[in-house]
Amino acid sequence: MSIEISNETEIAVDEVRVLALATHALDYMKIHKDAELAIGFIDEAAMEVLHIEWMDEPGPTDVLSFPMDELRPGTDTQLTPPGLLGDIVICPQVAAAQAEVAGHATVNEILLLTTHGILHLLGFDHAEPEEEKEMFGLQRQILESFYASESAA
């Protein structure tokens, strides 16, 4: 699996854990080992530009996903085909503010946003209540299994 991580901010990001989580999430979703994913960390000004350009909404947001080959989750018997999953961009400053409100560490918020972004790349959405229930439930399952795997190691 090819996962590229770049940090264009002044904020330190635990790239090792982000890589481990992304790898875990892609394995969990039965994504082919030859799939490619890029995760970028950008500052608030750059995120605001993207948020306006792609979502027509002002201000920076926490995470944006840009799917490429429109890959979908695989199954136990059939992985997805290899391809370009896409790009995720995360704003650590927004993540830090959200983490404070939620009462957990910034790294946990970044891991949540990484999982959220991956699910968007795989076609999940949360615009409708049923979609939200499915996506957020899956997001929780992936994070819980990742944290359990870290504890076991």
NORKASUL-V748883 format. One record per backbone hydrogen bond with DSSP energy under -0.5 kcal/mol. NH is the residue of the N-H (numbers start at 1). CO is the residue of the C=O. E is the energy in kcal/mol with one decimal. If there is no record, write none. Layout:
nh = (NH,NH)
co = (CO,CO)
e = (E,E)
//
This chain:
nh = (2,3,4,4,6,8,8,15,18,19,20,21,22,23,24,25,26,27,28,29,30,31,35,36,37,38,39,40,41,42,42,47,48,49,50,51,52,53,54,55,56,57,64,66,68,69,74,75,80,85,85,86,87,88,89,90,91,92,95,96,97,98,99,100,101,102,103,104,109,110,111,112,113,114,115,116,117,118,119,120,121,122,123,124,132,133,134,135,136,137,138,139,140,141,142,143,144,145,146,147,148,149,150,151,152,153)
co = (35,1,2,37,39,6,41,13,14,15,16,17,18,19,20,21,22,23,24,25,27,26,32,83,2,86,4,88,6,40,90,43,44,45,46,47,48,49,50,51,52,51,89,87,85,84,29,78,30,36,83,36,66,38,64,40,62,90,91,92,93,94,95,96,97,98,99,99,105,106,107,108,109,110,111,112,113,114,115,116,117,118,120,119,128,129,130,131,132,133,134,135,136,137,138,139,140,141,142,143,144,145,146,147,148,149)
e = (-2.1,-0.7,-0.5,-2.6,-2.3,-0.5,-2.9,-2.1,-2.2,-2.6,-2.2,-2.9,-2.8,-2.5,-2.4,-3.1,-2.4,-2.3,-2.9,-1.9,-1.6,-2.7,-1.9,-2.3,-2.6,-2.1,-3.2,-3.1,-2.5,-0.6,-2.2,-2.4,-2.5,-1.8,-2.0,-2.8,-2.5,-2.6,-3.0,-1.8,-1.1,-1.3,-2.3,-3.3,-1.6,-2.6,-2.3,-3.3,-1.7,-2.5,-0.8,-1.1,-2.0,-2.6,-2.6,-2.8,-2.3,-0.7,-2.4,-2.6,-1.8,-2.4,-2.6,-2.0,-1.8,-2.4,-1.5,-2.1,-1.5,-2.5,-2.3,-2.2,-2.7,-2.2,-2.3,-2.7,-2.7,-2.3,-2.4,-2.0,-2.2,-1.5,-1.9,-2.5,-2.8,-2.3,-2.2,-3.1,-2.9,-1.7,-2.3,-2.6,-2.1,-2.2,-2.5,-2.3,-2.8,-2.4,-2.2,-2.8,-2.2,-2.0,-2.0,-2.1,-1.8,-1.0)
//
